[in-house]
Amino acid sequence: MPWTHHCNLNKPGPVQTGFFVLAHESLLLGVCQRFEYTKPMVKVNIGHQVGKDGSLAVGCSASIFDTTQQKVLLIRRADNDRWAVPGGYMEPGESLSEACKREVLEETGLTVKIQRLIGVYTSPNILLEYPDGNKWQLVVLHFEAIAIDGVLALSNETSEIGYFSQSEAENLQMSSLDQQRMMDGFSRKELTVICDDFAFGAIQSQG
């Protein structure tokens, strides 16, 4: 999907808005000050504490390492053609672990066991506005998980799937939020990462 971007989102300023394709499960697209693409579906409002104009939406994702503990599982999203950590929105009636396990199973074919919480990510300065009128400030919990059953398989949400080392993954097109979660997983820090104002820009391939 062709699109252009110019990003400078480090400091909150006047509310900026833009439109881009964002499927129901997407937590992670790049958003900037200027956009060019087709079939707008979601408006992204960026400004100081714009999250107070909406509700909270909780998302869960996972870093799943291979048997060598050197490579992490990533999916290529069918909706935006970018690589991502597996994950999606939590549904009513689910626990955090249940939501994460369901999303991983749907997107990868693997049954996983949640090991620990890697990080929590949100931004009061970013608000997603859907065509149905719902407005969401994202709260994303990223876990480390291990595969205990299943076989890697594509779904209608994924076009590719595979394990990547840190150096290999750095050359993939990902959103900044996905890359941050991935790198926090690789870091193996003992303390949980608390990110109160995550970046929402696009990370372009370095290759």
C-alpha positions in Angstrom: 0.0 0.0 0.0 1.8 3.2 -1.1 1.9 6.0 1.4 4.1 9.0 2.3 4.8 10.3 5.7 6.5 13.2 7.6 6.8 12.6 11.3 7.6 14.8 14.3 5.5 13.6 17.2 7.9 14.1 20.1 6.2 17.1 21.6 2.4 17.4 22.0 1.0 20.3 20.1 -2.2 21.2 18.3 -4.4 18.2 17.5 -3.4 16.6 14.2 -5.7 14.2 12.4 -5.2 11.7 9.6 -6.8 8.7 8.0 -5.4 5.3 7.3 -6.4 1.6 6.9 -6.6 -0.1 10.3 -8.2 -3.5 10.8 -10.0 -4.4 14.0 -7.0 -6.2 15.5 -4.4 -3.6 14.6 -2.6 -1.8 17.4 0.4 -0.7 15.5 0.2 1.2 12.3 2.5 4.1 11.6 0.9 7.5 11.8 2.3 10.9 10.8 1.4 14.4 9.9 0.7 13.7 6.2 -0.7 10.6 4.5 -1.4 9.2 1.1 -3.3 5.9 0.7 -6.6 4.4 -0.1 -9.9 3.4 1.7 -9.6 5.5 4.8 -11.2 3.7 7.8 -9.9 5.2 11.0 -9.0 8.7 12.1 -6.0 9.2 14.3 -6.1 12.3 16.6 -2.7 13.3 18.0 -2.6 16.1 20.5 -2.1 16.9 24.2 -4.3 14.5 26.2 -6.7 13.8 23.4 -7.3 10.4 25.0 -9.7 12.0 27.5 -12.2 12.4 24.7 -12.5 8.6 24.3 -12.5 5.3 26.1 -9.7 2.9 26.9 -9.1 -0.1 24.7 -6.8 -2.9 26.1 -4.5 -4.9 23.8 -2.2 -7.8 24.4 0.8 -9.1 22.5 3.6 -11.5 22.9 7.3 -12.1 22.3 7.7 -15.9 21.6 11.2 -17.1 21.2 12.5 -20.2 19.4 14.2 -23.1 21.2 17.6 -21.3 21.0 16.1 -18.2 22.7 17.8 -16.1 20.0 15.0 -15.6 17.6 11.5 -14.1 18.1 8.3 -14.9 16.3 6.9 -12.2 14.0 3.9 -12.0 11.7 3.4 -10.0 8.6 0.0 -8.4 8.8 -2.3 -8.9 5.8 -4.0 -5.5 6.3 -0.9 -3.2 6.1 1.9 -5.6 4.9 4.1 -4.7 7.9 5.8 -7.0 10.3 4.5 -7.1 13.9 4.5 -9.0 17.2 1.4 -11.2 17.4 -1.5 -9.6 19.3 -4.8 -7.8 19.3 -7.6 -6.4 21.4 -8.8 -7.9 24.6 -12.5 -8.9 24.5 -15.1 -8.6 27.3 -15.1 -11.6 29.7 -11.4 -12.4 29.0 -8.4 -12.3 31.3 -5.2 -10.7 30.1 -3.6 -14.1 29.6 -6.7 -15.5 27.8 -6.7 -12.6 25.4 -3.0 -12.9 24.6 -3.2 -16.7 24.1 -6.3 -16.3 21.9 -4.7 -13.7 19.7 -1.5 -15.7 19.3 -3.4 -18.8 18.4 -5.6 -17.0 15.8 -2.6 -15.3 14.2 0.1 -18.0 14.4 -1.5 -21.4 15.1 0.5 -21.8 18.3 -0.8 -22.5 21.8 1.3 -20.6 24.2 1.9 -20.2 28.0 2.3 -16.7 29.4 5.6 -16.4 31.3 5.9 -12.8 32.4 4.9 -9.2 31.6 7.5 -7.4 29.5 5.9 -4.0 29.3 2.9 -1.7 29.4 2.4 0.9 26.6 0.0 3.8 26.3 -0.3 7.4 25.2 -2.8 10.0 26.4 -1.8 12.0 23.3 -3.1 9.5 20.7 -6.8 8.7 20.1 -8.1 6.3 17.5 -11.6 7.3 16.1 -13.5 4.5 14.2 -16.2 5.0 11.6 -18.8 3.7 14.1 -18.1 6.6 16.4 -16.0 4.7 18.9 -12.9 6.5 20.1 -10.1 4.6 21.8 -6.9 5.4 23.7 -4.8 2.3 23.5 -3.3 0.4 26.5 -1.1 -2.4 25.3 0.4 -5.2 27.5 3.3 -7.1 26.0 4.1 -10.5 27.4 6.8 -13.1 27.0 5.3 -16.5 26.2 6.5 -20.0 25.2 4.9 -22.3 22.6 3.5 -25.5 24.2 1.5 -26.9 21.3 0.4 -26.3 17.7 2.0 -25.8 14.3 2.8 -22.4 12.7 0.1 -21.5 10.3 -1.1 -18.5 8.4 -4.6 -16.9 8.9 -6.7 -14.3 7.2 -4.8 -11.8 9.3 -1.3 -12.9 8.4 0.5 -13.2 5.1 3.9 -14.4 6.4 5.2 -15.7 9.7 8.7 -16.6 11.0 11.4 -16.4 13.6 13.9 -13.6 13.4 17.1 -12.7 15.2 17.4 -9.2 16.5 19.7 -8.2 13.6 17.4 -9.7 11.1 14.3 -8.0 12.6 16.0 -4.6 12.5 15.7 -4.8 8.7 12.0 -5.4 8.6 9.3 -2.8 8.0 7.5 -2.4 11.3 5.6 0.3 13.3 7.6 2.0 16.0 5.3 0.5 18.7 5.9 -3.0 17.4 9.6 -2.5 17.2 9.7 -1.1 20.7 7.9 -4.1 22.1 10.1 -6.5 20.1 13.3 -4.8 21.3 12.0 -4.8 24.9 11.5 -8.5 24.6 15.0 -9.1 23.3 16.5 -6.9 26.1 15.3 -9.5 28.8 15.1 -6.8 31.4 14.0 -8.0 34.8 11.8 -5.0 35.5 8.6 -4.3 33.6 8.9 -1.5 31.0 6.4 1.3 31.6 5.9 3.5 28.6 3.4 6.4 29.2 3.7 8.1 25.8 4.7 5.6 23.0 5.7 6.8 19.6 3.2 6.0 16.8 5.4 6.5 13.8 6.5 4.1 11.1 9.8 2.3 11.1 11.1 1.9 7.5 13.3 -0.9 6.4 17.0 -0.3 6.8 17.9 -2.8 4.1 
